[in-house]
Amino acid sequence: MALPNRDQVLAASAGWVAVLLNVLPGLGAGYLYQRRWKAYWITSAFATAWFVAGAALGQGAAADAETQNQLVGLVGLLVLAAVTAAEAGLVVKRVRDAS
């Protein structure tokens, strides 16, 4: 029996599970479910860059700016989660429509 190709794996996956996994734990967990390693590593690189940028920019910040910096960091991660969730769902839809 032949192994399924990439599109068959994506078409067989539940799109809502991939979307949910990218939103709740975030950081591309839905890509692991879909077995999309390149997308997962790109998402991980963006999240790491966001953390590093926040740490670098927040080093000299005053105590009253701490809350604002934390809010900006959280909003950035939520935007990353929303974008990856939408992309994961759209890829499943595209693959199913093509087959």
ROTORVO-267480 format. One record per atom (N, C-alpha, C): x, y, z; atom name; residue in one letter. Coordinates in steps of 0.05 Angstrom, whole numbers, always signed. Atoms other than C-alpha are relative to their C-alpha. Example, Ala and Ser with C-alpha at 12.3 -4.5 7.8 and 13.67 -1.06 7.14 Angstrom:
{X->+18&Y->-24&Z->+0&a->N&r->A}
{X->+246&Y->-90&Z->+156&a->CA&r->A}
{X->+18&Y->+24&Z->+0&a->C&r->A}
{X->-16&Y->-24&Z->-1&a->N&r->S}
{X->+273&Y->-21&Z->+143&a->CA&r->S}
{X->-15&Y->+22&Z->+14&a->C&r->S}
This chain:
{X->+17&Y->-23&Z->+0&a->N&r->M}
{X->+0&Y->+0&Z->+0&a->CA&r->M}
{X->+18&Y->+25&Z->+0&a->C&r->M}
{X->-16&Y->-24&Z->+3&a->N&r->A}
{X->+28&Y->+68&Z->-20&a->CA&r->A}
{X->-7&Y->+20&Z->+23&a->C&r->A}
{X->+3&Y->-21&Z->-21&a->N&r->L}
{X->+38&Y->+123&Z->+31&a->CA&r->L}
{X->-16&Y->+24&Z->-13&a->C&r->L}
{X->+15&Y->-23&Z->+11&a->N&r->P}
{X->-9&Y->+183&Z->+23&a->CA&r->P}
{X->+19&Y->+23&Z->-5&a->C&r->P}
{X->-16&Y->-23&Z->+6&a->N&r->N}
{X->+19&Y->+245&Z->-9&a->CA&r->N}
{X->-9&Y->+24&Z->+18&a->C&r->N}
{X->+5&Y->-24&Z->-17&a->N&r->R}
{X->+18&Y->+315&Z->+23&a->CA&r->R}
{X->-29&Y->+9&Z->-3&a->C&r->R}
{X->+27&Y->-10&Z->+4&a->N&r->D}
{X->-48&Y->+336&Z->-8&a->CA&r->D}
{X->-21&Y->-19&Z->+12&a->C&r->D}
{X->+18&Y->+20&Z->-12&a->N&r->Q}
{X->-82&Y->+271&Z->+14&a->CA&r->Q}
{X->-1&Y->+3&Z->+30&a->C&r->Q}
{X->-1&Y->-4&Z->-29&a->N&r->V}
{X->-59&Y->+282&Z->+86&a->CA&r->V}
{X->-16&Y->+25&Z->+8&a->C&r->V}
{X->+14&Y->-25&Z->-6&a->N&r->L}
{X->-85&Y->+353&Z->+85&a->CA&r->L}
{X->-30&Y->-2&Z->-4&a->C&r->L}
{X->+28&Y->+4&Z->+5&a->N&r->A}
{X->-151&Y->+334&Z->+54&a->CA&r->A}
{X->-14&Y->-17&Z->+21&a->C&r->A}
{X->+12&Y->+18&Z->-20&a->N&r->A}
{X->-162&Y->+280&Z->+106&a->CA&r->A}
{X->+0&Y->+13&Z->+28&a->C&r->A}
{X->-1&Y->-12&Z->-27&a->N&r->S}
{X->-146&Y->+326&Z->+165&a->CA&r->S}
{X->-25&Y->+18&Z->+3&a->C&r->S}
{X->+23&Y->-18&Z->-7&a->N&r->A}
{X->-202&Y->+364&Z->+200&a->CA&r->A}
{X->+10&Y->+28&Z->+1&a->C&r->A}
{X->-9&Y->-27&Z->+1&a->N&r->G}
{X->-193&Y->+437&Z->+183&a->CA&r->G}
{X->-5&Y->+15&Z->+26&a->C&r->G}
{X->+6&Y->-14&Z->-25&a->N&r->W}
{X->-226&Y->+460&Z->+248&a->CA&r->W}
{X->+19&Y->-8&Z->+22&a->C&r->W}
{X->-20&Y->+8&Z->-20&a->N&r->V}
{X->-176&Y->+420&Z->+289&a->CA&r->V}
{X->+26&Y->+16&Z->-4&a->C&r->V}
{X->-24&Y->-15&Z->+6&a->N&r->A}
{X->-118&Y->+454&Z->+254&a->CA&r->A}
{X->-3&Y->+29&Z->+8&a->C&r->A}
{X->+5&Y->-27&Z->-7&a->N&r->V}
{X->-150&Y->+522&Z->+264&a->CA&r->V}
{X->+0&Y->+3&Z->+31&a->C&r->V}
{X->+1&Y->-1&Z->-30&a->N&r->L}
{X->-164&Y->+509&Z->+338&a->CA&r->L}
{X->+27&Y->-3&Z->+12&a->C&r->L}
{X->-27&Y->+4&Z->-11&a->N&r->L}
{X->-94&Y->+483&Z->+351&a->CA&r->L}
{X->+18&Y->+24&Z->-5&a->C&r->L}
{X->-16&Y->-23&Z->+5&a->N&r->N}
{X->-64&Y->+545&Z->+319&a->CA&r->N}
{X->-9&Y->+24&Z->+17&a->C&r->N}
{X->+10&Y->-22&Z->-17&a->N&r->V}
{X->-107&Y->+591&Z->+363&a->CA&r->V}
{X->+5&Y->-5&Z->+29&a->C&r->V}
{X->-1&Y->+5&Z->-29&a->N&r->L}
{X->-109&Y->+558&Z->+431&a->CA&r->L}
{X->+29&Y->-2&Z->+11&a->C&r->L}
{X->-28&Y->-1&Z->-10&a->N&r->P}
{X->-38&Y->+536&Z->+445&a->CA&r->P}
{X->+17&Y->+19&Z->-17&a->C&r->P}
{X->-14&Y->-18&Z->+17&a->N&r->G}
{X->-16&Y->+578&Z->+386&a->CA&r->G}
{X->+27&Y->-10&Z->-10&a->C&r->G}
{X->-27&Y->+6&Z->+9&a->N&r->L}
{X->+53&Y->+579&Z->+355&a->CA&r->L}
{X->+2&Y->-23&Z->-19&a->C&r->L}
{X->-2&Y->+20&Z->+22&a->N&r->G}
{X->+36&Y->+532&Z->+298&a->CA&r->G}
{X->-6&Y->-29&Z->+7&a->C&r->G}
{X->+6&Y->+28&Z->-8&a->N&r->A}
{X->+11&Y->+470&Z->+335&a->CA&r->A}
{X->-18&Y->-13&Z->-21&a->C&r->A}
{X->+18&Y->+11&Z->+21&a->N&r->G}
{X->-42&Y->+461&Z->+280&a->CA&r->G}
{X->+17&Y->-10&Z->-24&a->C&r->G}
{X->-17&Y->+9&Z->+21&a->N&r->Y}
{X->+14&Y->+455&Z->+230&a->CA&r->Y}
{X->+12&Y->-28&Z->+6&a->C&r->Y}
{X->-9&Y->+27&Z->-7&a->N&r->L}
{X->+41&Y->+395&Z->+268&a->CA&r->L}
{X->-21&Y->-20&Z->-5&a->C&r->L}
{X->+23&Y->+18&Z->+5&a->N&r->Y}
{X->-28&Y->+364&Z->+264&a->CA&r->Y}
{X->-2&Y->-6&Z->-30&a->C&r->Y}
{X->+2&Y->+3&Z->+29&a->N&r->Q}
{X->-27&Y->+376&Z->+189&a->CA&r->Q}
{X->+25&Y->-12&Z->-13&a->C&r->Q}
{X->-26&Y->+9&Z->+10&a->N&r->R}
{X->+45&Y->+352&Z->+182&a->CA&r->R}
{X->+12&Y->+19&Z->-20&a->C&r->R}
{X->-11&Y->-21&Z->+17&a->N&r->R}
{X->+66&Y->+418&Z->+151&a->CA&r->R}
{X->+24&Y->+12&Z->+15&a->C&r->R}
{X->-23&Y->-7&Z->-16&a->N&r->W}
{X->+136&Y->+424&Z->+178&a->CA&r->W}
{X->+12&Y->+27&Z->-7&a->C&r->W}
{X->-11&Y->-26&Z->+8&a->N&r->K}
{X->+159&Y->+484&Z->+137&a->CA&r->K}
{X->-16&Y->+23&Z->+12&a->C&r->K}
{X->+16&Y->-21&Z->-11&a->N&r->A}
{X->+100&Y->+526&Z->+159&a->CA&r->A}
{X->+3&Y->+2&Z->+31&a->C&r->A}
{X->-5&Y->+1&Z->-28&a->N&r->Y}
{X->+112&Y->+504&Z->+231&a->CA&r->Y}
{X->+26&Y->+15&Z->+7&a->C&r->Y}
{X->-26&Y->-13&Z->-6&a->N&r->W}
{X->+185&Y->+526&Z->+230&a->CA&r->W}
{X->+0&Y->+29&Z->-6&a->C&r->W}
{X->+3&Y->-29&Z->+6&a->N&r->I}
{X->+168&Y->+592&Z->+197&a->CA&r->I}
{X->-15&Y->+14&Z->+23&a->C&r->I}
{X->+15&Y->-12&Z->-22&a->N&r->T}
{X->+116&Y->+606&Z->+251&a->CA&r->T}
{X->+17&Y->+1&Z->+25&a->C&r->T}
{X->-18&Y->+0&Z->-23&a->N&r->S}
{X->+166&Y->+586&Z->+305&a->CA&r->S}
{X->+21&Y->+22&Z->-2&a->C&r->S}
{X->-20&Y->-21&Z->+4&a->N&r->A}
{X->+218&Y->+633&Z->+275&a->CA&r->A}
{X->-12&Y->+28&Z->+5&a->C&r->A}
{X->+13&Y->-26&Z->-5&a->N&r->F}
{X->+168&Y->+691&Z->+275&a->CA&r->F}
{X->-5&Y->+5&Z->+30&a->C&r->F}
{X->+6&Y->-3&Z->-28&a->N&r->A}
{X->+147&Y->+678&Z->+347&a->CA&r->A}
{X->+26&Y->+5&Z->+16&a->C&r->A}
{X->-26&Y->-4&Z->-14&a->N&r->T}
{X->+220&Y->+673&Z->+370&a->CA&r->T}
{X->+10&Y->+28&Z->-6&a->C&r->T}
{X->-9&Y->-27&Z->+7&a->N&r->A}
{X->+237&Y->+738&Z->+333&a->CA&r->A}
{X->-16&Y->+20&Z->+16&a->C&r->A}
{X->+18&Y->-19&Z->-15&a->N&r->W}
{X->+177&Y->+772&Z->+367&a->CA&r->W}
{X->+9&Y->+1&Z->+29&a->C&r->W}
{X->-9&Y->+1&Z->-28&a->N&r->F}
{X->+201&Y->+749&Z->+436&a->CA&r->F}
{X->+27&Y->+14&Z->+3&a->C&r->F}
{X->-26&Y->-12&Z->-1&a->N&r->V}
{X->+273&Y->+770&Z->+422&a->CA&r->V}
{X->-2&Y->+31&Z->-3&a->C&r->V}
{X->+4&Y->-28&Z->+5&a->N&r->A}
{X->+251&Y->+838&Z->+395&a->CA&r->A}
{X->-12&Y->+13&Z->+25&a->C&r->A}
{X->+12&Y->-11&Z->-24&a->N&r->G}
{X->+207&Y->+849&Z->+456&a->CA&r->G}
{X->+19&Y->+2&Z->+23&a->C&r->G}
{X->-20&Y->-1&Z->-22&a->N&r->A}
{X->+263&Y->+831&Z->+504&a->CA&r->A}
{X->+21&Y->+21&Z->-5&a->C&r->A}
{X->-21&Y->-20&Z->+6&a->N&r->A}
{X->+313&Y->+875&Z->+468&a->CA&r->A}
{X->-11&Y->+29&Z->+3&a->C&r->A}
{X->+11&Y->-27&Z->-1&a->N&r->L}
{X->+267&Y->+935&Z->+463&a->CA&r->L}
{X->-10&Y->+7&Z->+28&a->C&r->L}
{X->+10&Y->-6&Z->-26&a->N&r->G}
{X->+241&Y->+928&Z->+534&a->CA&r->G}
{X->+21&Y->+1&Z->+22&a->C&r->G}
{X->-21&Y->+0&Z->-21&a->N&r->Q}
{X->+308&Y->+926&Z->+570&a->CA&r->Q}
{X->+3&Y->+27&Z->+14&a->C&r->Q}
{X->-3&Y->-27&Z->-12&a->N&r->G}
{X->+313&Y->+1001&Z->+582&a->CA&r->G}
{X->-26&Y->+14&Z->+6&a->C&r->G}
{X->+26&Y->-12&Z->-3&a->N&r->A}
{X->+239&Y->+1013&Z->+590&a->CA&r->A}
{X->-5&Y->+7&Z->+30&a->C&r->A}
{X->+8&Y->-8&Z->-27&a->N&r->A}
{X->+211&Y->+1049&Z->+651&a->CA&r->A}
{X->-21&Y->-19&Z->+11&a->C&r->A}
{X->+19&Y->+19&Z->-13&a->N&r->A}
{X->+168&Y->+1011&Z->+701&a->CA&r->A}
{X->-29&Y->+5&Z->-9&a->C&r->A}
{X->+28&Y->-6&Z->+8&a->N&r->D}
{X->+104&Y->+1047&Z->+678&a->CA&r->D}
{X->-5&Y->-10&Z->-29&a->C&r->D}
{X->+4&Y->+9&Z->+27&a->N&r->A}
{X->+116&Y->+1024&Z->+606&a->CA&r->A}
{X->-1&Y->-31&Z->-1&a->C&r->A}
{X->-1&Y->+29&Z->-1&a->N&r->E}
{X->+121&Y->+951&Z->+628&a->CA&r->E}
{X->-27&Y->-13&Z->-9&a->C&r->E}
{X->+27&Y->+10&Z->+7&a->N&r->T}
{X->+45&Y->+939&Z->+622&a->CA&r->T}
{X->-5&Y->+3&Z->-30&a->C&r->T}
{X->+4&Y->-5&Z->+29&a->N&r->Q}
{X->+43&Y->+970&Z->+553&a->CA&r->Q}
{X->+16&Y->-19&Z->-17&a->C&r->Q}
{X->-17&Y->+19&Z->+14&a->N&r->N}
{X->+101&Y->+927&Z->+530&a->CA&r->N}
{X->-11&Y->-28&Z->+0&a->C&r->N}
{X->+12&Y->+26&Z->-2&a->N&r->Q}
{X->+67&Y->+865&Z->+555&a->CA&r->Q}
{X->-24&Y->-3&Z->-18&a->C&r->Q}
{X->+24&Y->+0&Z->+17&a->N&r->L}
{X->+3&Y->+884&Z->+519&a->CA&r->L}
{X->+7&Y->-2&Z->-30&a->C&r->L}
{X->-9&Y->+1&Z->+28&a->N&r->V}
{X->+40&Y->+896&Z->+453&a->CA&r->V}
{X->+10&Y->-28&Z->-6&a->C&r->V}
{X->-9&Y->+27&Z->+5&a->N&r->G}
{X->+74&Y->+828&Z->+460&a->CA&r->G}
{X->-23&Y->-20&Z->-2&a->C&r->G}
{X->+23&Y->+18&Z->+2&a->N&r->L}
{X->+8&Y->+793&Z->+473&a->CA&r->L}
{X->-16&Y->+4&Z->-25&a->C&r->L}
{X->+15&Y->-5&Z->+24&a->N&r->V}
{X->-27&Y->+827&Z->+416&a->CA&r->V}
{X->+15&Y->-11&Z->-25&a->C&r->V}
{X->-16&Y->+11&Z->+22&a->N&r->G}
{X->+30&Y->+807&Z->+369&a->CA&r->G}
{X->-3&Y->-30&Z->-2&a->C&r->G}
{X->+4&Y->+29&Z->+1&a->N&r->L}
{X->+24&Y->+734&Z->+389&a->CA&r->L}
{X->-28&Y->-8&Z->-8&a->C&r->L}
{X->+27&Y->+6&Z->+8&a->N&r->L}
{X->-51&Y->+736&Z->+381&a->CA&r->L}
{X->-4&Y->+4&Z->-30&a->C&r->L}
{X->+1&Y->-4&Z->+29&a->N&r->V}
{X->-44&Y->+765&Z->+311&a->CA&r->V}
{X->+13&Y->-23&Z->-14&a->C&r->V}
{X->-14&Y->+23&Z->+12&a->N&r->L}
{X->+6&Y->+710&Z->+295&a->CA&r->L}
{X->-18&Y->-25&Z->+1&a->C&r->L}
{X->+18&Y->+23&Z->-3&a->N&r->A}
{X->-43&Y->+658&Z->+321&a->CA&r->A}
{X->-23&Y->+2&Z->-20&a->C&r->A}
{X->+23&Y->-4&Z->+18&a->N&r->A}
{X->-101&Y->+688&Z->+281&a->CA&r->A}
{X->+8&Y->-5&Z->-29&a->C&r->A}
{X->-9&Y->+3&Z->+28&a->N&r->V}
{X->-61&Y->+690&Z->+216&a->CA&r->V}
{X->+6&Y->-29&Z->-6&a->C&r->V}
{X->-6&Y->+28&Z->+5&a->N&r->T}
{X->-35&Y->+619&Z->+223&a->CA&r->T}
{X->-25&Y->-17&Z->+0&a->C&r->T}
{X->+25&Y->+16&Z->-1&a->N&r->A}
{X->-104&Y->+593&Z->+241&a->CA&r->A}
{X->-16&Y->+4&Z->-26&a->C&r->A}
{X->+14&Y->-5&Z->+25&a->N&r->A}
{X->-136&Y->+626&Z->+180&a->CA&r->A}
{X->+14&Y->-14&Z->-23&a->C&r->A}
{X->-15&Y->+12&Z->+22&a->N&r->E}
{X->-81&Y->+601&Z->+135&a->CA&r->E}
{X->-3&Y->-31&Z->+0&a->C&r->E}
{X->+3&Y->+29&Z->-2&a->N&r->A}
{X->-86&Y->+529&Z->+161&a->CA&r->A}
{X->-28&Y->-9&Z->-10&a->C&r->A}
{X->+26&Y->+6&Z->+9&a->N&r->G}
{X->-161&Y->+529&Z->+149&a->CA&r->G}
{X->-4&Y->+3&Z->-30&a->C&r->G}
{X->+2&Y->-5&Z->+29&a->N&r->L}
{X->-155&Y->+559&Z->+79&a->CA&r->L}
{X->+15&Y->-21&Z->-16&a->C&r->L}
{X->-15&Y->+21&Z->+15&a->N&r->V}
{X->-103&Y->+507&Z->+58&a->CA&r->V}
{X->-16&Y->-25&Z->-1&a->C&r->V}
{X->+17&Y->+24&Z->+0&a->N&r->V}
{X->-149&Y->+450&Z->+78&a->CA&r->V}
{X->-23&Y->+4&Z->-20&a->C&r->V}
{X->+22&Y->-6&Z->+18&a->N&r->K}
{X->-206&Y->+483&Z->+40&a->CA&r->K}
{X->+9&Y->-1&Z->-29&a->C&r->K}
{X->-10&Y->+0&Z->+27&a->N&r->R}
{X->-163&Y->+494&Z->-22&a->CA&r->R}
{X->+7&Y->-28&Z->-10&a->C&r->R}
{X->-8&Y->+27&Z->+8&a->N&r->V}
{X->-137&Y->+423&Z->-23&a->CA&r->V}
{X->-26&Y->-17&Z->-5&a->C&r->V}
{X->+25&Y->+15&Z->+4&a->N&r->R}
{X->-208&Y->+394&Z->-15&a->CA&r->R}
{X->-14&Y->+9&Z->-25&a->C&r->R}
{X->+13&Y->-10&Z->+24&a->N&r->D}
{X->-235&Y->+439&Z->-70&a->CA&r->D}
{X->+14&Y->-9&Z->-26&a->C&r->D}
{X->-16&Y->+8&Z->+23&a->N&r->A}
{X->-179&Y->+418&Z->-117&a->CA&r->A}
{X->-4&Y->-30&Z->-6&a->C&r->A}
{X->+3&Y->+29&Z->+5&a->N&r->S}
{X->-193&Y->+344&Z->-108&a->CA&r->S}
{X->-28&Y->-9&Z->-6&a->C&r->S}
